[in-house]
Amino acid sequence: MTNVLFFCTDQHRADHLGFGGNQVVRTPNLDALAARGTVFDRAYVANPVCMPNRSSILTGRLPSAHGVVFNDRSLDWGANTFVRQLADAGYHTRHVGKAHIQVHARHFFPAPEGAPVARRGWPDGWDMLETASTYEGDDPGPATDFYGYQHAEFCLGHGAMIAGHHLHWALERGLDPSLAGGGPNGPAARRSPNWWQVLQPAYDEGLHSTEFVTSQAEAFVSSTAASQQPWFLFASYPDPHHPFTPPGAWFDRHDAADMVVPDSFHDDRSDLPEHLRQMSASPGARGPMRIGEDALRDAMAAQYGSIELIDDGIGRVLDALDASGQADDTIVIFTADHGDMFGDHGFMLKGGMVFEGTTRVPLVISRPSAAGARTTSLASSLDLGSTILDLVGVDHHLGVQGVSLEPVLDDPAAQVRDHILIEEDNPDYGLWSNAVPEHSRTIVTADARMTRYSTGESELYDLTSEAGERVNLFDDRTHADQRHDLGDQLIDALVQAADFARAEATFTAN
């Protein structure tokens, strides 16, 4: 049976990589992986927010089906996942790094009032495995039953923060506990004068979350060299999500003065939906925001350093795979959970902005002995579990809404989708400094993207005649037929997204 090594980064644009067309950031190891794998140039998320899309990757189901529509709720403890299917088929399943399928920043979200929608009989503490307080005392050891993972070790939080299993690992290596915190007032060796979310951690680079994920993944791959049991490893880096905190020498890999802002940074944004015009008019302190040019350059330089550190780590893990003698028996996948605006149209981060900066992600699937290729066939985060299960010959679970990408791996010209449906839901907890619509639904086709917001506003971009989504054509009469056709496709996609699986969802595994 074939092993699977799955790398995932967080809030990582498809074009912030060498093989994604970026001429500044240096990613030789990922570029080499892309050269021998299949690169999906049009891979999109099911939702451009962490927890919803990570849950979609695991379950193969849309957020409206699996229930994690925002970062304020945990994936059902009993939810089936492709990882459970692998474990049931005899795989050793392991996770290291950021999972983010349970709420770990509970202080952001007030407890809902009233009776719950459903009553659960799950064990006490089931949804506390990604909560920092769980790891503040003695090391509780790895989670041994986590959505199909038989061994899971977590990084919690972002940037310079050290928490979870990562905290105990770092303490064993000499971390001063006072340096483990994050946030605007956390410790830092240096901080950008233009934005508090750009800083150099005060601790040694060998204690950073990227090193934790790399070293644990490296050790696991090496330990399996003599094993006859197939394995699945999900190595999940918390970076390059903001805050942008490359440690040590990686902080100085790039000079902010050399960074190039996107072509659309200074665009006239008068035809954007009202909520985006509001963001444009007043820089936000939290959440999705307009960003100044100096802050953007600082963030870009720091993020590139974080990406290069990840690339170095992935190279080490792939070297360990080669040294273990298992490279010819291992599928390697690289992707991200969603993107970041990073200056497109003058905006930063994500939330209420369904531009390709947030929705299109890098995706490489490398099979042993397969030739390298690139494809423009549409792919969704929903499709990854189905693809893995098909490639290793394991049955799918019920309710999967993704499709297998195996035909595209065999023939890059093959098409397994004619559209991508993207959901986004943003309940208002007072998190946002600007107006963010609570709901939007988006359809992406081979040549266009259309979005409908709960405010009644809409966007339409022709992706063949105008790159960069810079002209909103929704009210353009010359595109009335295209708008009508996309509207019908969006309605059809929403109808097809209805979930039948709950009727058969509860069972007792043998």
Buried (B, 14 or more C-beta within 10 A) or exposed (E): BBBBBBBBBBBBBBBBBBBBEBEEBBBEBBBBBBBBBBBBBBBBBBBBBBBBBBBBBBBBBBBBBBBBBBBBBBBBBBBBBBBBBBBBBEBBBBBBBBBBBBBBBBEEBEEEEEEEEEEEEEEEEBBBBBBBEBBEEEEEEBBEBBBBBBBBBBBBBBBBBBBBBBBBBBBEBEBEEEBBBBEEEBBBBEBBEBBBBBBBBBBBBBBBBBBBBBBBBBEBBBEBEEEEEBBBBBBBBBBBBBBBBBBBEBBEBBEBEEBEBBEBBEBEBEBBBEBBBBBBEEBBEEBBBBBBBBBBBBBBBBBBBBBBBBBBBBBBBBBBBEEBEBBEEBBBBBBBBBBBBBBBBBBBBBBBBBBBBBBBBBBBBBBBEBEBBBBBBBBBBBBBBBBBBBBBEBEBBEBBBBBBBBBBBEEBEEEBBEBBBBBBBBBEEEBBBBBBBBBBBBBBBBEBBBBBBEBEBBBBBBBEEEEBBBEBBBEBEEBEEBBEEBBEBBEEBBEEBEBEBEEEBEEEEE
